[in-house]
Amino acid sequence: MSYFSHLECGYCDEIYEKNKIWNLCTKCGKPLLAHYDIDSAKSDFEKESLKDREETLWRYKEMLPVQDEKFRLSLGEGFTPLIKTERLSKNIGFENLFIKEEGVNPTNSFKARGLCMAISRAYELGVKEVSIPSAGNAAGAMSAYASLAGMKSFVFMPKDVPQPFISECKALGAEVTLIDGLITDCGKIAKEGVEKFGRFDVSTLKEPYRIEGKKTMGYEVAEQMNWELPDVIIYPTGGGTGLIGMWKAFDEMEKLGWINSKRPRMVTVQSTGCAPMVRAFNENTEFAEPWQNAKTVADGLRVPAAVGDFLILRALRESNGTAVQVTDEELMEGANLIGRTEGIFVSPEGGASLSAFKKLREQNWIIEGEKVILFNTGSGHKYMHLWK
Ligand SMILES: *Cc1c(COP(=O)(O)O)cnc(C)c1O
């Protein structure tokens, strides 16, 4: 069973009933977060019970929002490998370096986690049509789970998106509209369909459940490290769902009595071509100014304005973390080094994690003996054009 109790605005704390369809807070326009009856969960849900469960994110179903088992869609998402690097570790002379390998998820990226949860929950609430403006992996993941649920899906993409992302959505049954413009233009056109045809918008943090899917990365990291969190987590950040989600998961697990109060320092990495979170972190502001003329080969990092900016910045600061920017050249070098040493074909975003690590190690922000997890958020297979 699920201990999901209600939704609460992440900014103004307004409370929302769980069994209705919501997008953003109707008071302040900020994202809604799922809350659980952790006091009850604490006495019934023990971490020892996880041992024999299925190797997907549904192993944490008590702390996930889907109520009825028959709406839990699955393509085998989650419970991805946490790899202790050997050759990479030797190459850079640092002992405890791990890669959380999200490229093996359905549709080849960790977007599967978020969209699995958003679509399952929409399915449970009776949604028939879903829509997303996207420049990459989110659209493919949405298309997959929508088809699995028998829903219609609508994708709005800039027409210069690399072909594999478009092909994937088409193969997975979505109606794809290519737009001569930026992702913000796609957002506007998608919104017309939402208003006119009552489609449900599953854009990042505009509905409350993608974050619940992504938070399972936090549960997994804890479980795979035997309930002792690492010292540092490096996360390639676009909309920040995973970072916010993991930070939320750590809090939930402490309340469940599964971990102590020790937290990793959370690190955001972005490309110099689009680094609104890095700028806001350094300027010590609560929100991030939109980034003009965003440009990077790492499509997942090309998010000029994040709806959950204040939640990302909050997690970075509360954790004593930081934010780093790397050039596209550096992130590709990172991707190639992981490929050459560990045999993993990582996405450029995954490469960015390694280049950020190198910078932080040089500055002695990360010290010898610490345990560090790099997130590879997707596989390189949809970015073939970068290795011509
Ligand atoms: C979407 C995406 C990201 C950014 O994820 P957020 O949770 O939105 O910050 C990073 N890498 C890849 C491969 C992505 O598809």
The ligand as an SDF file (V2000), in Angstrom:
LIG
                    3D

 15 15  0  0  0  0  0  0  0  0999 V2000
   16.5860   15.8180  -18.5890 C   0  0  0  0  0  0  0  0  0  0  0  0
   17.9930   15.3780  -18.5120 C   0  0  0  0  0  0  0  0  0  0  0  0
   18.8710   15.9280  -17.5630 C   0  0  0  0  0  0  0  0  0  0  0  0
   18.4320   16.9920  -16.5710 C   0  0  0  0  0  0  0  0  0  0  0  0
   17.5750   16.4370  -15.6180 O   0  0  0  0  0  0  0  0  0  0  0  0
   16.7300   17.3220  -14.6070 P   0  0  0  0  0  0  0  0  0  0  0  0
   16.2360   16.4020  -13.5780 O   0  0  0  0  0  0  0  0  0  0  0  0
   15.6530   17.9690  -15.3910 O   0  0  0  0  0  0  0  0  0  0  0  0
   17.6580   18.3300  -14.0410 O   0  0  0  0  0  0  0  0  0  0  0  0
   20.1670   15.4550  -17.5410 C   0  0  0  0  0  0  0  0  0  0  0  0
   20.5940   14.4920  -18.3940 N   0  0  0  0  0  0  0  0  0  0  0  0
   19.7720   13.9440  -19.3120 C   0  0  0  0  0  0  0  0  0  0  0  0
   20.3190   12.8860  -20.2200 C   0  0  0  0  0  0  0  0  0  0  0  0
   18.4450   14.3610  -19.4080 C   0  0  0  0  0  0  0  0  0  0  0  0
   17.6390   13.8070  -20.3140 O   0  0  0  0  0  0  0  0  0  0  0  0
  1  2  1  0
  2  3  1  0
  2 14  2  0
  3  4  1  0
  3 10  2  0
  4  5  1  0
  5  6  1  0
  6  7  2  0
  6  8  1  0
  6  9  1  0
 10 11  1  0
 11 12  2  0
 12 13  1  0
 12 14  1  0
 14 15  1  0
M  END
$$$$
